[in-house]
Amino acid sequence: MKLLPTRKPVVRGASSSDDSLGRGAEVSVSVGIFLVIGLVVDNSLGTRPIFTIALSLFSLLGSFVRMWYVYDGNMQVQEVKRRDAATSHIKKQNSQLKSPK
């Protein structure tokens, strides 16, 4: 005898906050790595802080460009989903008209 009904497991995808947290960590780690590389190059060549600044800016620019392309791709997917949802009733009507009764 069961006292409580069994529940079906709910499949949850990654939320946008998880994705944003990952992107933030990715940006900070990449900037940190390029900052350290710039410091090493500057110390070995004696040109402080030229390479540190240049490589940090390069990393920030690359991260920004990557985030822009990911954002643009996500927005295109959302536009297609929204357009399909807005026109789904038309597709249903057309399929009902074509099917023989």
C-alpha positions as CSV (number, residue, x, y, z in Angstrom):
1,M,0.0,0.0,0.0
2,K,1.4,3.3,-1.1
3,L,0.7,6.4,1.0
4,L,2.1,8.9,-1.5
5,P,1.9,8.7,-5.3
6,T,5.2,8.4,-7.1
7,R,6.2,11.4,-9.0
8,K,7.7,11.5,-12.4
9,P,11.2,12.9,-12.5
10,V,11.4,16.4,-13.9
11,V,14.1,17.0,-16.4
12,R,15.5,20.5,-16.1
13,G,17.8,22.1,-18.5
14,A,20.5,24.6,-17.6
15,S,19.1,27.9,-16.6
16,S,20.3,31.2,-17.9
17,S,21.9,32.0,-14.6
18,D,24.1,28.9,-14.7
19,D,25.1,29.8,-18.2
20,S,25.9,33.4,-17.2
21,L,27.9,32.2,-14.2
22,G,30.0,29.9,-16.5
23,R,30.6,32.8,-19.0
24,G,31.7,35.1,-16.2
25,A,34.1,32.5,-14.9
26,E,35.4,31.9,-18.4
27,V,36.1,35.6,-19.0
28,S,37.8,36.1,-15.6
29,V,40.0,33.0,-16.0
30,S,41.0,33.9,-19.6
31,V,41.9,37.5,-18.6
32,G,43.9,36.1,-15.6
33,I,45.8,33.7,-17.8
34,F,46.7,36.4,-20.4
35,L,47.6,38.8,-17.5
36,V,50.1,36.3,-16.1
37,I,51.5,35.6,-19.6
38,G,51.9,39.4,-20.1
39,L,53.7,39.7,-16.8
40,V,56.1,36.9,-17.6
41,V,56.8,38.4,-21.0
42,D,57.3,41.9,-19.5
43,N,59.6,40.6,-16.8
44,S,61.7,38.6,-19.3
45,L,62.0,41.5,-21.8
46,G,62.1,44.3,-19.2
47,T,59.2,46.2,-20.9
48,R,56.8,46.6,-18.0
49,P,53.6,47.0,-18.4
50,I,53.3,46.9,-22.2
51,F,52.6,43.2,-22.8
52,T,50.5,42.9,-19.6
53,I,48.1,45.6,-20.8
54,A,48.1,44.5,-24.4
55,L,47.4,40.8,-23.7
56,S,44.8,41.7,-21.1
57,L,43.0,43.9,-23.6
58,F,43.4,41.2,-26.2
59,S,41.7,38.7,-23.9
60,L,38.9,41.1,-23.0
61,L,38.2,41.8,-26.7
62,G,38.2,38.1,-27.6
63,S,35.9,37.3,-24.7
64,F,33.5,40.1,-25.7
65,V,33.5,39.0,-29.4
66,R,32.8,35.4,-28.4
67,M,29.9,36.5,-26.0
68,W,28.5,38.7,-28.8
69,Y,28.4,35.8,-31.3
70,V,26.9,33.4,-28.7
71,Y,24.3,36.0,-27.8
72,D,23.5,36.6,-31.5
73,G,23.1,32.9,-32.2
74,N,20.8,32.5,-29.2
75,M,18.7,35.4,-30.2
76,Q,18.3,34.0,-33.7
77,V,17.1,30.7,-32.3
78,Q,14.6,32.6,-30.0
79,E,13.3,34.6,-33.0
80,V,12.7,31.3,-35.0
81,K,10.9,29.8,-32.0
82,R,8.8,32.9,-31.5
83,R,7.9,33.1,-35.2
84,D,7.0,29.4,-35.2
85,A,4.8,29.8,-32.1
86,A,3.1,32.8,-33.6
87,T,2.3,31.0,-36.8
88,S,1.6,27.5,-35.5
89,H,-2.2,28.0,-35.6
90,I,-2.0,28.9,-39.3
91,K,0.0,25.7,-40.0
92,K,-2.6,23.7,-38.1
93,Q,-5.4,25.2,-40.2
94,N,-3.6,24.5,-43.4
95,S,-3.0,20.9,-42.5
96,Q,-6.6,20.4,-41.6
97,L,-7.7,21.9,-44.9
98,K,-5.4,19.5,-46.9
99,S,-6.4,16.4,-45.1
100,P,-9.4,14.5,-46.6
101,K,-12.4,14.1,-44.4
